């Protein structure tokens, strides 16, 4: 049988390490051996070093049943163990191969089972060790006031348990840059506590593998990888070792550890809400092996810690949140007058900065800035607001690195490196912005983060220097927390209501002022009307009286003077009629009489009787159809029909028999400018007079509008305006339609 190894020999360096298939190295570490077998217990893969532990070669093992290795007497118990396998951290299966006891751990690899065999250690921890761990954890969990104190206790417990030179709790930020959050070490080694490591130290696929397999052991960084063999014609040469503890490590990572001077490591993943929160990293400066039970005991500490991460973070957030909520409540309980000046008083309240730990705040209304605390100048604030509006999602924008997105903001990093923006409205550009200055944070890196990759004669390799490197971060504020953003949102909602109240109050005051101006204007108009009604009539009567007396002396005056006096008298009569019409128009607006049922046939009959002489003189045919009742004010309705019938008589055509048709029916209003589907009482007054062009059908209802020469047709231009006013008073409509030299039709719509 021809064999081949499955070692991944692709050239790996820092240009492609993020694509390195670290889960299928095709090799293992030498402190144990590995087999891969099918569900029917046929061995398909085997590590070359099996002969180091048991007296068998890989040629003897491949394609054989598992019992060939473990013996028929141990097979049933081994099969039972695998059948009841619950998880990857289960107690290992202890079996004897030759004269040596081995611990076997089983994991799944696609459709294969992976068996990892390690000799049983002489120093297996007592069962009581786990109990002691739990007691110790409960003790320092109750004593630790903060999450960091708890992490220090866990680091010390794991170092005591495992004997590593250094144990660190390594916490990631949102970009996966790491920080040594807690540490326990031997006295002779320098502290790493507080040091930061760039995200490039742990590639993406390595972080994903840490989520899959929560524990990784490297016994000796100077080990020689042991290849895994299979038969040559095997289809799948990439054996997935994601869950294997013996899995060989990336050469890039090995070089990285050597550069640090580390010889052995144990790494335990800390998961929080499905995300890699951090790692427990154990370092030893010489080769070190720990057995499976000790690893599980150390991992148990990691489980204890992850169970407390959310509790501790929530407790710390709650303490901050409680203070914020007290400030928010105090702020919301204050009352201010609904006027713009109150906005400046509002932003001066200390709680408005406390609710989100800001150093400055600005409220913008109609491009006027009301601000307090440390802020940029007004022009810069308006520019930030305009820019943030375009970036905002649902009216909100948050950043702690404003100059990264708005380069000109670098000029005012000392006041606005971070902003929390809320849009309160769009009509008046209502906005509130909280500001934070640059934090000037000092970060101690383990080596220069800009030199995380080193280029030398061998190409790209991990950094070799881990000397402390101090970096001052500029133009970056502290990040805004969820609690601060929520509190700011709550206040912004209340501020939005307050600004709305200010705008409504201003509008109400404007309306009151307009109402006062209108009242004064109406009083002036009423005075003019009074003057028209009384003071102007008296001089007119005298003009008419004196002109009449002079005309009585017609024989003593010349014809020219007589004609002039007649024209003066006619003008005075027209003026008298105009004053009467203005008075009638004014009275309509102030009519406060109640509506009553009106017999339309009677009203029309009285109007026709008024024009009886003119009707007989012009031989006008009057036709009425279906006239019944309407609701209205009788005296005004009489005036309405008097004006309309009078117009039809006035504008009749010479030498053509005149006809006026007055009809009534139920119908909706049909007009482009009216959208009202209700039924109305429709009254039509149609004649065959001189008519008018339809372009004037709206204009004729305007006051003082005339379409014809006053020499031939008398009138003041108020009659139809008065008709429209009457219809408005009755909540109705009046429409006109004319055809020149054919007649005019006026349609009245009264609410049915």
Buried (B, 14 or more C-beta within 10 A) or exposed (E): EEBEBBBBEEEBBBEEBEEBBBBBBBBBBBBBBBBBBEEEBEBBBBBBBBBEBBEBEBEEBBEBBBBBBBEEEBBEEBEEBBEEBEEBBEEBBBBEBEEEEBBBBBBEBEEBBBBBBBBBBEEBBEEEBBEBBEEBBEEBBEEBEEBBBBBBBBBBBBBEBBBBBBBBBBBBEEEBBBBBBBBBBEEEEEEBBBBBBBBBBBBEBBBEBBEEBBBBBBBBBEBEBBBBBBBEEBEBBBBBBBBBBBBBBBBBBBBBBBBBEBBBBBBBBBBBEEEBBBBBBBBBBEBBBBBBBBBBBBBBBBBBBBEBBEEBEEEBBEEEBEBBBEBBEBBBEEEBEBEBEBBBBBBEBEBBBBBBBBBBBBBBBEEBBBBBBBBBEBEBBBBBBEBBBEEBEEBBBBBBBBBEEBEEBBEBBBBBBBBBBBBBBEEBBBBBBBBBBBBBEEBBBBBBBEBBBBEEEEEBBBBBEBEEBEBEBBBBBBBBBEBBBBBBBBBBEEBBEBBBBBBEBEEEEEEEEEEEEEEEEEEEEEEEBEEBBEEBBEEBEEBBEBBEEBBEEEEEEEEEBBEBBEEBBEBBBEBBBBBBBBBBBBBBEEEEEEBEEBEBBEBBEEBBEBBEEBBEEEEBEBEBEEBEEBBBBBEBBBBBBBBBBBBBBBBBBEEEEBBBBBBBEEBBBEEEEEEEEEBBBBBBBBBBBBBBEEEBBEEBBEBEBBBEEEEEEEBBBBBBBBBBBBBEBBEBBBBBBBEEEEBBBBBBBBBE
